[in-house]
Amino acid sequence: IQSMEELGSGFFLAMHDMEIRGAGEVLGEGQSGDMTEVGFQLYNDMLTEAVSALKAGREPDMDAPLKATTEINLHLPALMPAQYCADIHERLSLYKRLASAETAEELDELQEELIDRFGKPPEPTRVLLETHRLRLRARELGIRKMDATHEHISFQFRPEAAIDPARVIAIIQRDQRFRLAGPDRIRMAAQSEDLQRRMVHIREALILLFPISG
């Protein structure tokens, strides 16, 4: 309390109190809840998911994951260098906004904002932006993991992925670059040393595997 003497410090004091005791029961009388056990952001996400389920007439399934995770690895540095955005707090805020983006339009707006505020993004920042674009695309197509190195690109699919097994077999038979790498994985041989070539090969593979969405 003594360290918070500035105007508006009450909000930060309340936040510290909430971190210590918890946020309290949302639908009960208890003053100490479970927020500190899972973190403030996850607590909010769980609450949002539960409210959405109740509004839709469903019983919330708290054992189910909030969102299907999608892993994208382009094997290239993906970050905002300090030389590009010097303020560490601003960089953390931008990272969070990128991770929270749910549409390609949101990412486009963020990219425009970056260019407007800091100038042309360097290569690592372009990789970061493309990684998040691929994250959205992969989640839409039912891809669990996408791994792109300088030698190959591999895709791991979810059980509900909208992919035709017969089409996959046909692609493997006529294109020697493709082969199965497991019951739910396919790999494409593709030489690419930089981001531009890697993205070209990824888009080519996605068009072949998901022609309607291409």
C-alpha positions as protocol buffer text, in pm:
chain_id: "A"
residue {
  index: 1
  type: ILE
  ca { x: 0 y: 0 z: 0 }
}
residue {
  index: 2
  type: GLN
  ca { x: 284 y: 239 z: 85 }
}
residue {
  index: 3
  type: SER
  ca { x: 444 y: 186 z: -256 }
}
residue {
  index: 4
  type: MET
  ca { x: 127 y: 290 z: -441 }
}
residue {
  index: 5
  type: GLU
  ca { x: 75 y: 656 z: -370 }
}
residue {
  index: 6
  type: GLU
  ca { x: 19 y: 785 z: -724 }
}
residue {
  index: 7
  type: LEU
  ca { x: -317 y: 877 z: -870 }
}
residue {
  index: 8
  type: GLY
  ca { x: -491 y: 570 z: -1011 }
}
residue {
  index: 9
  type: SER
  ca { x: -287 y: 323 z: -807 }
}
residue {
  index: 10
  type: GLY
  ca { x: -604 y: 169 z: -668 }
}
residue {
  index: 11
  type: PHE
  ca { x: -645 y: -45 z: -979 }
}
residue {
  index: 12
  type: PHE
  ca { x: -294 y: -191 z: -946 }
}
residue {
  index: 13
  type: LEU
  ca { x: -350 y: -248 z: -575 }
}
residue {
  index: 14
  type: ALA
  ca { x: -670 y: -438 z: -656 }
}
residue {
  index: 15
  type: MET
  ca { x: -483 y: -646 z: -914 }
}
residue {
  index: 16
  type: HIS
  ca { x: -215 y: -738 z: -658 }
}
residue {
  index: 17
  type: ASP
  ca { x: -485 y: -832 z: -411 }
}
residue {
  index: 18
  type: MET
  ca { x: -651 y: -1050 z: -674 }
}
residue {
  index: 19
  type: GLU
  ca { x: -318 y: -1218 z: -752 }
}
residue {
  index: 20
  type: ILE
  ca { x: -274 y: -1300 z: -383 }
}
residue {
  index: 21
  type: ARG
  ca { x: -627 y: -1416 z: -295 }
}
residue {
  index: 22
  type: GLY
  ca { x: -771 y: -1514 z: -632 }
}
residue {
  index: 23
  type: ALA
  ca { x: -1053 y: -1358 z: -829 }
}
residue {
  index: 24
  type: GLY
  ca { x: -1329 y: -1505 z: -614 }
}
residue {
  index: 25
  type: GLU
  ca { x: -1614 y: -1730 z: -720 }
}
residue {
  index: 26
  type: VAL
  ca { x: -1788 y: -1590 z: -1024 }
}
residue {
  index: 27
  type: LEU
  ca { x: -2122 y: -1754 z: -944 }
}
residue {
  index: 28
  type: GLY
  ca { x: -2083 y: -1789 z: -569 }
}
residue {
  index: 29
  type: GLU
  ca { x: -2021 y: -1595 z: -250 }
}
residue {
  index: 30
  type: GLY
  ca { x: -1664 y: -1705 z: -188 }
}
residue {
  index: 31
  type: GLN
  ca { x: -1410 y: -1424 z: -180 }
}
residue {
  index: 32
  type: SER
  ca { x: -1120 y: -1644 z: -281 }
}
residue {
  index: 33
  type: GLY
  ca { x: -1135 y: -1839 z: -605 }
}
residue {
  index: 34
  type: ASP
  ca { x: -906 y: -2047 z: -826 }
}
residue {
  index: 35
  type: MET
  ca { x: -777 y: -1781 z: -1065 }
}
residue {
  index: 36
  type: THR
  ca { x: -422 y: -1798 z: -925 }
}
residue {
  index: 37
  type: GLU
  ca { x: -411 y: -2171 z: -997 }
}
residue {
  index: 38
  type: VAL
  ca { x: -445 y: -2127 z: -1373 }
}
residue {
  index: 39
  type: GLY
  ca { x: -348 y: -1765 z: -1444 }
}
residue {
  index: 40
  type: PHE
  ca { x: -560 y: -1462 z: -1521 }
}
residue {
  index: 41
  type: GLN
  ca { x: -571 y: -1503 z: -1901 }
}
residue {
  index: 42
  type: LEU
  ca { x: -655 y: -1874 z: -1893 }
}
residue {
  index: 43
  type: TYR
  ca { x: -916 y: -1807 z: -1624 }
}
residue {
  index: 44
  type: ASN
  ca { x: -1083 y: -1553 z: -1854 }
}
residue {
  index: 45
  type: ASP
  ca { x: -1063 y: -1791 z: -2150 }
}
residue {
  index: 46
  type: MET
  ca { x: -1223 y: -2071 z: -1947 }
}
residue {
  index: 47
  type: LEU
  ca { x: -1497 y: -1836 z: -1830 }
}
residue {
  index: 48
  type: THR
  ca { x: -1565 y: -1715 z: -2186 }
}
residue {
  index: 49
  type: GLU
  ca { x: -1582 y: -2073 z: -2314 }
}
residue {
  index: 50
  type: ALA
  ca { x: -1823 y: -2175 z: -2037 }
}
residue {
  index: 51
  type: VAL
  ca { x: -2052 y: -1875 z: -2096 }
}
residue {
  index: 52
  type: SER
  ca { x: -2056 y: -1941 z: -2472 }
}
residue {
  index: 53
  type: ALA
  ca { x: -2149 y: -2306 z: -2413 }
}
residue {
  index: 54
  type: LEU
  ca { x: -2433 y: -2210 z: -2176 }
}
residue {
  index: 55
  type: LYS
  ca { x: -2567 y: -1954 z: -2424 }
}
residue {
  index: 56
  type: ALA
  ca { x: -2567 y: -2225 z: -2691 }
}
residue {
  index: 57
  type: GLY
  ca { x: -2761 y: -2457 z: -2461 }
}
residue {
  index: 58
  type: ARG
  ca { x: -2467 y: -2690 z: -2397 }
}
residue {
  index: 59
  type: GLU
  ca { x: -2312 y: -2801 z: -2070 }
}
residue {
  index: 60
  type: PRO
  ca { x: -1955 y: -2667 z: -2045 }
}
residue {
  index: 61
  type: ASP
  ca { x: -1692 y: -2940 z: -2071 }
}
residue {
  index: 62
  type: MET
  ca { x: -1412 y: -2813 z: -1848 }
}
residue {
  index: 63
  type: ASP
  ca { x: -1198 y: -3119 z: -1920 }
}
residue {
  index: 64
  type: ALA
  ca { x: -1183 y: -3042 z: -2293 }
}
residue {
  index: 65
  type: PRO
  ca { x: -904 y: -2818 z: -2428 }
}
residue {
  index: 66
  type: LEU
  ca { x: -1011 y: -2460 z: -2492 }
}
residue {
  index: 67
  type: LYS
  ca { x: -868 y: -2453 z: -2842 }
}
residue {
  index: 68
  type: ALA
  ca { x: -702 y: -2706 z: -3063 }
}
residue {
  index: 69
  type: THR
  ca { x: -334 y: -2623 z: -3060 }
}
residue {
  index: 70
  type: THR
  ca { x: -158 y: -2584 z: -3393 }
}
residue {
  index: 71
  type: GLU
  ca { x: 220 y: -2599 z: -3410 }
}
residue {
  index: 72
  type: ILE
  ca { x: 401 y: -2415 z: -3690 }
}
residue {
  index: 73
  type: ASN
  ca { x: 778 y: -2441 z: -3726 }
}
residue {
  index: 74
  type: LEU
  ca { x: 947 y: -2278 z: -4024 }
}
residue {
  index: 75
  type: HIS
  ca { x: 1296 y: -2335 z: -3880 }
}
residue {
  index: 76
  type: LEU
  ca { x: 1377 y: -1968 z: -3924 }
}
residue {
  index: 77
  type: PRO
  ca { x: 1413 y: -1697 z: -3655 }
}
residue {
  index: 78
  type: ALA
  ca { x: 1065 y: -1559 z: -3581 }
}
residue {
  index: 79
  type: LEU
  ca { x: 1071 y: -1255 z: -3355 }
}
residue {
  index: 80
  type: MET
  ca { x: 1067 y: -877 z: -3328 }
}
residue {
  index: 81
  type: PRO
  ca { x: 1429 y: -766 z: -3283 }
}
residue {
  index: 82
  type: ALA
  ca { x: 1502 y: -497 z: -3027 }
}
residue {
  index: 83
  type: GLN
  ca { x: 1645 y: -288 z: -3310 }
}
residue {
  index: 84
  type: TYR
  ca { x: 1301 y: -291 z: -3472 }
}
residue {
  index: 85
  type: CYS
  ca { x: 1087 y: -233 z: -3161 }
}
residue {
  index: 86
  type: ALA
  ca { x: 1301 y: -113 z: -2871 }
}
residue {
  index: 87
  type: ASP
  ca { x: 1039 y: -115 z: -2593 }
}
residue {
  index: 88
  type: ILE
  ca { x: 1020 y: -463 z: -2441 }
}
residue {
  index: 89
  type: HIS
  ca { x: 672 y: -403 z: -2300 }
}
residue {
  index: 90
  type: GLU
  ca { x: 549 y: -295 z: -2643 }
}
residue {
  index: 91
  type: ARG
  ca { x: 702 y: -606 z: -2800 }
}
residue {
  index: 92
  type: LEU
  ca { x: 530 y: -830 z: -2546 }
}
residue {
  index: 93
  type: SER
  ca { x: 200 y: -656 z: -2615 }
}
residue {
  index: 94
  type: LEU
  ca { x: 244 y: -706 z: -2990 }
}
residue {
  index: 95
  type: TYR
  ca { x: 336 y: -1073 z: -2943 }
}
residue {
  index: 96
  type: LYS
  ca { x: 17 y: -1123 z: -2744 }
}
residue {
  index: 97
  type: ARG
  ca { x: -193 y: -946 z: -3008 }
}
residue {
  index: 98
  type: LEU
  ca { x: -44 y: -1163 z: -3280 }
}
residue {
  index: 99
  type: ALA
  ca { x: -108 y: -1481 z: -3082 }
}
residue {
  index: 100
  type: SER
  ca { x: -466 y: -1370 z: -3010 }
}
residue {
  index: 101
  type: ALA
  ca { x: -549 y: -1282 z: -3373 }
}
residue {
  index: 102
  type: GLU
  ca { x: -833 y: -1500 z: -3501 }
}
residue {
  index: 103
  type: THR
  ca { x: -855 y: -1384 z: -3865 }
}
residue {
  index: 104
  type: ALA
  ca { x: -620 y: -1303 z: -4152 }
}
residue {
  index: 105
  type: GLU
  ca { x: -770 y: -953 z: -4157 }
}
residue {
  index: 106
  type: GLU
  ca { x: -656 y: -893 z: -3798 }
}
residue {
  index: 107
  type: LEU
  ca { x: -303 y: -1000 z: -3892 }
}
residue {
  index: 108
  type: ASP
  ca { x: -308 y: -770 z: -4197 }
}
residue {
  index: 109
  type: GLU
  ca { x: -410 y: -479 z: -3975 }
}
residue {
  index: 110
  type: LEU
  ca { x: -134 y: -560 z: -3728 }
}
residue {
  index: 111
  type: GLN
  ca { x: 121 y: -576 z: -4009 }
}
residue {
  index: 112
  type: GLU
  ca { x: 6 y: -237 z: -4137 }
}
residue {
  index: 113
  type: GLU
  ca { x: 36 y: -99 z: -3786 }
}
residue {
  index: 114
  type: LEU
  ca { x: 390 y: -236 z: -3752 }
}
residue {
  index: 115
  type: ILE
  ca { x: 494 y: -78 z: -4082 }
}
residue {
  index: 116
  type: ASP
  ca { x: 331 y: 251 z: -3987 }
}
residue {
  index: 117
  type: ARG
  ca { x: 496 y: 265 z: -3644 }
}
residue {
  index: 118
  type: PHE
  ca { x: 834 y: 98 z: -3694 }
}
residue {
  index: 119
  type: GLY
  ca { x: 894 y: 77 z: -4068 }
}
residue {
  index: 120
  type: LYS
  ca { x: 946 y: -221 z: -4297 }
}
residue {
  index: 121
  type: PRO
  ca { x: 960 y: -543 z: -4092 }
}
residue {
  index: 122
  type: PRO
  ca { x: 1296 y: -724 z: -4092 }
}
residue {
  index: 123
  type: GLU
  ca { x: 1318 y: -1088 z: -4198 }
}
residue {
  index: 124
  type: PRO
  ca { x: 1257 y: -1238 z: -3848 }
}
residue {
  index: 125
  type: THR
  ca { x: 942 y: -1029 z: -3809 }
}
residue {
  index: 126
  type: ARG
  ca { x: 815 y: -1134 z: -4152 }
}
residue {
  index: 127
  type: VAL
  ca { x: 871 y: -1496 z: -4049 }
}
residue {
  index: 128
  type: LEU
  ca { x: 673 y: -1426 z: -3730 }
}
residue {
  index: 129
  type: LEU
  ca { x: 382 y: -1283 z: -3928 }
}
residue {
  index: 130
  type: GLU
  ca { x: 380 y: -1572 z: -4176 }
}
residue {
  index: 131
  type: THR
  ca { x: 392 y: -1821 z: -3888 }
}
residue {
  index: 132
  type: HIS
  ca { x: 72 y: -1676 z: -3744 }
}
residue {
  index: 133
  type: ARG
  ca { x: -95 y: -1670 z: -4087 }
}
residue {
  index: 134
  type: LEU
  ca { x: -10 y: -2038 z: -4128 }
}
residue {
  index: 135
  type: ARG
  ca { x: -139 y: -2106 z: -3777 }
}
residue {
  index: 136
  type: LEU
  ca { x: -483 y: -1976 z: -3875 }
}
residue {
  index: 137
  type: ARG
  ca { x: -480 y: -2159 z: -4209 }
}
residue {
  index: 138
  type: ALA
  ca { x: -365 y: -2486 z: -4057 }
}
residue {
  index: 139
  type: ARG
  ca { x: -629 y: -2474 z: -3785 }
}
residue {
  index: 140
  type: GLU
  ca { x: -897 y: -2414 z: -4048 }
}
residue {
  index: 141
  type: LEU
  ca { x: -782 y: -2713 z: -4253 }
}
residue {
  index: 142
  type: GLY
  ca { x: -743 y: -2949 z: -3957 }
}
residue {
  index: 143
  type: ILE
  ca { x: -363 y: -2954 z: -3955 }
}
residue {
  index: 144
  type: ARG
  ca { x: -218 y: -3025 z: -3612 }
}
residue {
  index: 145
  type: LYS
  ca { x: 146 y: -2957 z: -3695 }
}
residue {
  index: 146
  type: MET
  ca { x: 337 y: -2806 z: -3985 }
}
residue {
  index: 147
  type: ASP
  ca { x: 715 y: -2841 z: -3996 }
}
residue {
  index: 148
  type: ALA
  ca { x: 911 y: -2681 z: -4281 }
}
residue {
  index: 149
  type: THR
  ca { x: 1289 y: -2718 z: -4303 }
}
residue {
  index: 150
  type: HIS
  ca { x: 1529 y: -2639 z: -4586 }
}
residue {
  index: 151
  type: GLU
  ca { x: 1485 y: -2998 z: -4710 }
}
residue {
  index: 152
  type: HIS
  ca { x: 1123 y: -3096 z: -4656 }
}
residue {
  index: 153
  type: ILE
  ca { x: 776 y: -2993 z: -4536 }
}
residue {
  index: 154
  type: SER
  ca { x: 569 y: -3224 z: -4319 }
}
residue {
  index: 155
  type: PHE
  ca { x: 204 y: -3205 z: -4217 }
}
residue {
  index: 156
  type: GLN
  ca { x: 35 y: -3385 z: -3930 }
}
residue {
  index: 157
  type: PHE
  ca { x: -344 y: -3396 z: -3953 }
}
residue {
  index: 158
  type: ARG
  ca { x: -620 y: -3408 z: -3694 }
}
residue {
  index: 159
  type: PRO
  ca { x: -880 y: -3687 z: -3714 }
}
residue {
  index: 160
  type: GLU
  ca { x: -1138 y: -3434 z: -3837 }
}
residue {
  index: 161
  type: ALA
  ca { x: -917 y: -3285 z: -4109 }
}
residue {
  index: 162
  type: ALA
  ca { x: -1104 y: -3223 z: -4434 }
}
residue {
  index: 163
  type: ILE
  ca { x: -865 y: -3426 z: -4646 }
}
residue {
  index: 164
  type: ASP
  ca { x: -950 y: -3705 z: -4891 }
}
residue {
  index: 165
  type: PRO
  ca { x: -739 y: -4019 z: -4827 }
}
residue {
  index: 166
  type: ALA
  ca { x: -786 y: -4130 z: -5189 }
}
residue {
  index: 167
  type: ARG
  ca { x: -649 y: -3797 z: -5306 }
}
residue {
  index: 168
  type: VAL
  ca { x: -345 y: -3833 z: -5079 }
}
residue {
  index: 169
  type: ILE
  ca { x: -271 y: -4177 z: -5224 }
}
residue {
  index: 170
  type: ALA
  ca { x: -308 y: -4043 z: -5579 }
}
residue {
  index: 171
  type: ILE
  ca { x: -69 y: -3755 z: -5504 }
}
residue {
  index: 172
  type: ILE
  ca { x: 192 y: -3994 z: -5359 }
}
residue {
  index: 173
  type: GLN
  ca { x: 164 y: -4222 z: -5663 }
}
residue {
  index: 174
  type: ARG
  ca { x: 214 y: -3948 z: -5920 }
}
residue {
  index: 175
  type: ASP
  ca { x: 445 y: -3707 z: -5734 }
}
residue {
  index: 176
  type: GLN
  ca { x: 765 y: -3858 z: -5595 }
}
residue {
  index: 177
  type: ARG
  ca { x: 820 y: -3560 z: -5366 }
}
residue {
  index: 178
  type: PHE
  ca { x: 538 y: -3681 z: -5140 }
}
residue {
  index: 179
  type: ARG
  ca { x: 540 y: -3980 z: -4906 }
}
residue {
  index: 180
  type: LEU
  ca { x: 357 y: -4095 z: -4596 }
}
residue {
  index: 181
  type: ALA
  ca { x: 547 y: -4036 z: -4271 }
}
residue {
  index: 182
  type: GLY
  ca { x: 296 y: -4207 z: -4041 }
}
residue {
  index: 183
  type: PRO
  ca { x: -78 y: -4280 z: -4012 }
}
residue {
  index: 184
  type: ASP
  ca { x: -160 y: -3909 z: -3989 }
}
residue {
  index: 185
  type: ARG
  ca { x: 141 y: -3745 z: -4153 }
}
residue {
  index: 186
  type: ILE
  ca { x: 261 y: -3669 z: -4502 }
}
residue {
  index: 187
  type: ARG
  ca { x: 598 y: -3529 z: -4607 }
}
residue {
  index: 188
  type: MET
  ca { x: 698 y: -3333 z: -4915 }
}
residue {
  index: 189
  type: ALA
  ca { x: 1061 y: -3304 z: -5027 }
}
residue {
  index: 190
  type: ALA
  ca { x: 1131 y: -2937 z: -5100 }
}
residue {
  index: 191
  type: GLN
  ca { x: 1461 y: -2750 z: -5108 }
}
residue {
  index: 192
  type: SER
  ca { x: 1423 y: -2398 z: -4970 }
}
residue {
  index: 193
  type: GLU
  ca { x: 1688 y: -2183 z: -4806 }
}
residue {
  index: 194
  type: ASP
  ca { x: 1480 y: -1873 z: -4734 }
}
residue {
  index: 195
  type: LEU
  ca { x: 1131 y: -1770 z: -4624 }
}
residue {
  index: 196
  type: GLN
  ca { x: 1005 y: -1683 z: -4972 }
}
residue {
  index: 197
  type: ARG
  ca { x: 1086 y: -2022 z: -5124 }
}
residue {
  index: 198
  type: ARG
  ca { x: 960 y: -2205 z: -4816 }
}
residue {
  index: 199
  type: MET
  ca { x: 624 y: -2027 z: -4836 }
}
residue {
  index: 200
  type: VAL
  ca { x: 596 y: -2106 z: -5208 }
}
residue {
  index: 201
  type: HIS
  ca { x: 640 y: -2478 z: -5136 }
}
residue {
  index: 202
  type: ILE
  ca { x: 396 y: -2471 z: -4844 }
}
residue {
  index: 203
  type: ARG
  ca { x: 127 y: -2304 z: -5054 }
}
residue {
  index: 204
  type: GLU
  ca { x: 187 y: -2552 z: -5335 }
}
residue {
  index: 205
  type: ALA
  ca { x: 146 y: -2845 z: -5097 }
}
residue {
  index: 206
  type: LEU
  ca { x: -172 y: -2702 z: -4944 }
}
residue {
  index: 207
  type: ILE
  ca { x: -328 y: -2648 z: -5286 }
}
residue {
  index: 208
  type: LEU
  ca { x: -250 y: -3009 z: -5383 }
}
residue {
  index: 209
  type: LEU
  ca { x: -382 y: -3151 z: -5057 }
}
residue {
  index: 210
  type: PHE
  ca { x: -682 y: -2920 z: -5021 }
}
residue {
  index: 211
  type: PRO
  ca { x: -775 y: -2814 z: -5378 }
}
residue {
  index: 212
  type: ILE
  ca { x: -1112 y: -2661 z: -5286 }
}
residue {
  index: 213
  type: SER
  ca { x: -958 y: -2438 z: -5020 }
}
residue {
  index: 214
  type: GLY
  ca { x: -657 y: -2337 z: -5228 }
}
